[in-house]
Amino acid sequence: MTSYKENDRSLKRRKNPINDVGADVLLKIFSYLDLLDLARASTVNRSWHSIIERSSLWRDAYYMQRHEFLNHSKDDTLSETSPKDWVRQLMSEQHKSALVHGSGQVCCWKGHSTGVNKCRMRMESILTGVGDQTVRIWSSKNFKCLEEYSSPNRSPLVDVDFDENKIVGLVGGDICIWKRHGNRHLLRGHIQRAYCMCYVDPEAAVGCGDGTIRIFDMYSSQCSRIFREHSGAVTCLSIADERFLISGSSLGSLSVADVVSGQKVASLRQPTAPTGISCLWVKQGSFEVFSGTTSGHAYCWDLRTHKQLWEMRVSSNEIYSIHSLAIDLKTLALGGIDGILRIIDAKSGEILSSYVPAAKMTNISGGLVAKCSASKVSSPIDRIPKSIRRPITCVAVGLNKIVTTHNDKNIMLWTFQRTKVK
């Protein structure tokens, strides 16, 4: 049976005047777009994607922009770049320029009844959760709650992630799968001291306080494998290219294991390291692993050679979260206990820019959105009021935007003004 909301959405689509514009008129409008905007337009809906793909607009925009670029550049390596790689590079350059040199605005709204310390971003949707036993998905355009899901066993959410079809959450010692706009499925894991989770269909991996990683089949509800990777608690997990299971521990060890057998492939950091691994980020397809520690250090490792590429002290306090845009190979966003949002160079660890909200944003009523500019940090951190730089518990990066949570009721979306890449 079709729900009222589905009927309402269908009605809105039918009433949208843009749906009544013919393909010829749309082609004329699309012809005024540059390559990046054309790429964005092709992702709006299937109709626009089909019109753009069947026309010569994509090819014409690509060759025109490439010709203009090569006339002003000495980089001959780009002369044979495919349209797909060309768009990827341009969007990556634009994204980096916006985060490092652009101006930013911060929008803050009340998202939950208690503390929020997890956030994720997919396309234009923002997922937040933990604290009040609910998971919510928001629109990054108008900050409206689009979907809401509740913990089935009244346990707090430990970790959560989502894709276009489902949400997977670590709820207490169990794994819960919510089908978007559908039913939920609970895997009774009864895991003691579960700290973190990651998943790649059809399996989810859970990091535990006893140093083990438990692998669950999300559809048979069975724990298929148990790997012992650390002597301390497993604090963060990630899967690289569906081949390697990467884990960090509270004692500072960083392990790479075969995702099927659990056999250790490499130890990227000795277990005697003085500080714990607090967060991980893996750039899929790039062979690079980034980690943050409880001492404020950031590290980069090469999965091919198992060697450290760089180490940098980016904060005087613990780094809680590290993330980047999937197509961006040049920058990372970090947040931690000192409340500074930092953008660092992925190739060296150098801090490229640092931000705090320009104003204090607290006690926001439900349904209201507070706004201020993003202020670049130029003075010593101790001189910045703590009411402005609240600890950042999680960061999630989208194109020219970053979502942060702060272990309070509010969610912040940092939007950076687009700058042109010359």
N, C-alpha and C positions, 0 to 999 in steps of 0.2 A: 504494500500500500504506500502510495506517495504521501509524504508528510506535508504539513502546512508550510514548513520552511522551504521544502523543495519546490512546492507550487509557487511560493512567493518569489523565490530566486528565478524560476522560469518566467514568471510574469515580468520581473524587472528586466530580464534579458530581452523579452519581446518588446518592451516599451523603450529600450535604449535606442535612440535615434541613429546611432552609428551602425546598428544592425540593418538599417534600411538603406544605407548608402551602397551603391553598386560597386562591383569589383573595379570597374574602370576609374571611378572617382577615387577609390582607395589607392589604386596604383599611382594616380596623379599626386595624391597627398604623400605617399611613401617616397616618391621620387625626390622630395625636398629634404629627406633625412640623410644624415651622414651614416657611415658604416656602423658605428656603435648604436645609434638610435634605431637603425634598421634591424639590427640584431635583437634589440630589446622588443621592438614591435612584433617580430616573428614569434615571440614567446607569449604574447598576450592571449591568443586563443588559436584553435585549429584552423579557423577560417583565414585569419591573417597570415598564419604560417604557410598555409597552402598557396595563398595569393602571391606571397613574396618568393616562395620556393619555385613556383612555376613561371615566374617572370625573369627578366634579365636584370632586375634592380640590384640584386645581391652582387652579381658579377661586375656590373658597371660601377657600383660604389666601391667595390674592392680595388679594381684596377685604377680608378681615378685617384683614390686616396693613397694607394701604393706609389703611383707615379709622382704625386706631390711630395710624398715623404722622401723618396729616393733622390729627388732633385735637391733636397735640403739636408741630406744625410750622407755621410761617407761610409755607412755600414752596408757593405756589399753582401753580407751574409743573409740579408732579408730579401734579396732579389727573387729567390725561388720559394718563399714562404707561402704555404697554402692559405686560402681564405680563412679556414677555421683557426689555424695557428696565428694568423695575422690579427684576427679579432681578439683572440685570447691575449696576445701581447699588448694590444692597444688598451684593452680594458684593464689589464694589470697595471700598466703605466699610469692610466687615469686614476685608478684606485689609490695607488701609492702617492701620487701627487696630491690627491684630495686629503688623505690622512695626514700627510707630512706638512704640506704647505697651504692647504685650503682653510677656510673658516668653518667653524662648526657650530651647531645648535644642539642643545640638550632638551629633550622632552621627557617629563617624568610624570608617572601616574601610579595610583594605588592599584596594585594587581592582586593582592591576596590579603587575608585577614591577619596572617602572621608572617614571619620571616620567609623570604624567598632567597634561595641560594643556588639555583640552577636555571640556566637559560640556553636555548638553542634557537637557530634561525635557519629556515628553509624558504628560499624565494622571498615572498613578502609576508611570510608568517613567522611569528615569534612564539616559542613554547617556553613557559615558565612553570616551575613546580617546586615541591618540597616545602616543609614547614606546616602548612595547614591541611595536608593530606589530599590536596587537589592538584590537578594538572590543567593548565589553561593555555589555549592558543589564541593569540592576538593578531590583529591586523597592524602591520607597521605603518599603514597610511593614516588610519583614523583612531588607532589604539582601542578599538572595540574588541570585546571578548567574543570570539567566533565559536569556540568549542570549550567544553569543560568536562573533566573526568574526575571521579572520586576514587580514593583508595578503597578496595573492597574489604580489607580486614582492619580498617582504622589504624593502620600502622603508617608512620611517616615515610615519605619517599626518600630513598637514599641517593638514587641516581635515575636519570630519565633521558630518553632520546626519541626521535620520531622521524618518519618519512611520510610520503604522500598517502600511504594506506593505513598506517598503524602507529601506535605509540607503545614503546616498551619501557617499563619502569621497574626498578628494583624497589620493592615495597617491603620494608622490614627484611625478613629472610626469604621472601618469595619474589618471583618474577611475574609481573602482570602485563598482559598484552591487551590493549584496547584497540579494537578495530575502529578506525575513524568513521563516525556516524553509524556505528553498529554495536555489536556485543563486545564483551570483554572475556578474556580467558586467563585464568590464574594457574601458574605453575607452582605447586607446593614444594618449595625447595628446602624449607626449614633450615636455612643457612645461618649459622652462628656468626655474629660480628661481620656482616657483609659491608664492605666499604665502597665498592665501585662496580661498574658494569659497562660492557660494550657489546654490540651485537652485529653480526652479519648473517642474514638469513641463510639457513634456518636455525642458527645456533646463537646463544647468548653466553658470554663469559662473565663470571662474577669473581671479583677479588675478595679474599677473606682475611680475617684477622690472624689466622694461624699460618699465613704464608702460602696457602694453596689458591689455585684458580680452578673453579668448577665450571664445566661446560655443560650447558643444558640444550637439549633439542626443544625448540619452542613449540613444536606441534605434537610431539609424543609425550611431553611433560616429564621426560626422563633426564636424569643427570648421567650423561654418557661417559664423561672422563673427568678425572681429578689430577691436576698437575701440581707438584710441589716445586715452586720456583724461588721462594725466599724464606729466610729465617725470621723475618719480621712481617708485619701486616702489609698486604698488598693495597696500596693507596690509590693507584691509578692504572688504567688499562687502555690499550688501543690495539687495533688489528691493522696491519699494513698489507695492502694488496691481497687480502684473503689468504695470505701465506704465513705471515709471522705474527705471533702474539707477543706484544711488547708490554712489559709491566714494570712498575716502580714500587719500591717499598719504603716503609717508614725508617728503615735503617740505611737508606741511601743506595741500595743495589738497584741496578737497572738490567733487566733480562730480556733477551730475544729468544723465543722458542718456536718450534714448528707448531702451527695451529692445529694440526691433526694428531700428531703423536705426543706433543708436549716436550719433545727432546730439546734441550737447551742448545741453541745455535751460537749464542755469544753472551758474554756478560760485559755490558758497556761501562759499568762502573763497579768498583770493588765494594763488597758488603761492609768494609770498614770505613767507608766514607763518613765524614762527620755530620752531614745533614741529610734529612729525609727528602725523598722525591715527592713533591706535592701535586704535580700536574704533568701531563704529557700531551703532545700534539704531533701527529704524523702527517706529513704531506704525501698524499697518495700519488704514487708514480714518480716521486722525486728522490726516493731512497734516503730521505732526511728525517731524523727524529729529534724533536725539541723537548726539553724538560725544564721544569722550574723546581726550585728547592725551597726548603724551609728557611734557608739563610739568605734568600734573595738572589741566588745565582741562577743564570740561565745557561743551558748547554745545548749544543748541536752535535749530532752523531751521524755518521754515514753507515747505512745498513749494509753496503757492499763490502766495505773494508773493516767495519766494526771499530773505526777509529773516531776520536773526537775531532770535530772540525773547529770548534771554538768554545770558549767559556767566558762569560761576562757577568760581573756583579752589577745587576741593573737596579737593585733595590736594597735598602738596608733591612728590610723585613721580608717575611714569607710571601712567595708568589703563589696565589691561589689558582690562577687560571691562565692558559695560553692558547691562542687560537689564531687562525688566518682564513682569508677567503680561499676557496679551493683553487681558483685559477691564478692566485697571486703567489709567485715564488720569491718575492722580494721583501715583504714585510710581515711582521707578527704583531699582534696586540696582546698585552699582558696586563693583568690586574692583580692586586694583592692587598695585604693588610694596611698599607699606608694610604690607600684610596686614590692613587695616581693612575690614570689610564695612560700607558706607555705604548708607543709605536717603535719597534726596533727593527734593525736591518737583519733579515734572515740569513745573510751571507757572512755577517761579522759579529752580530750581537750589539752593535752600536745603537745607542738610543737616538732616534731620529726626531721625535717630538713627544711631549708629555702634556696631559690635559687634566683639568678639574672643572666642574661647573662654576660659572662665574657668580652664582648666587646659591644661597641655602634653599633647598627644596625639601621641606618636611611637612607633616600634618596636612597632606593633600586629601581632600574629600573624594569619595568614590565618584567616578564619572568625570572628574575634572582633570585637566592636563596642565601642569606648570611648565613654563618654557624659560630658558635663558641661553646665553651663548656659552660655548666651550672656551675656556680660558687656557692659554698656553702657560705652562709653568716656567717661570723665569727666576723666581726668588727661591731661597732655601725652603725645603718642605716644612720645616718646623714653624715657619712664619705663616703658613696657610692654615686657617682655622680647621679643626677636625670636623666641625659641622658641615663643611663643604666637601672635604675629602674622606667620605665614609668608606670603610673597607670594601673592596670590590671582590665578591665571592665567585663570580663567574663572568666570562666574556664570550660573546658569540659575534662573529664578523660576517657582515653581508657587503654587498657592493656599495662603497662609499658610506657605510653605516656600521655602527657597533652597538650591541645591546649589552647592558651590564645589570647585575643584581648586587645587592648590598646587605644581604641578611636582614633586611627590614621589609616592610610591606610594599615598598615601591620598586618600580622598574624604570630604567632609564634607556632611552634610545638616542644615541649620538649620531647626528647626520652631518656629513661633511660636504661642503659645497664643491661641486664638480669643477675641476680645472682642466683646461685643454692641454694635451700633450703635444709639444712642438717637435 
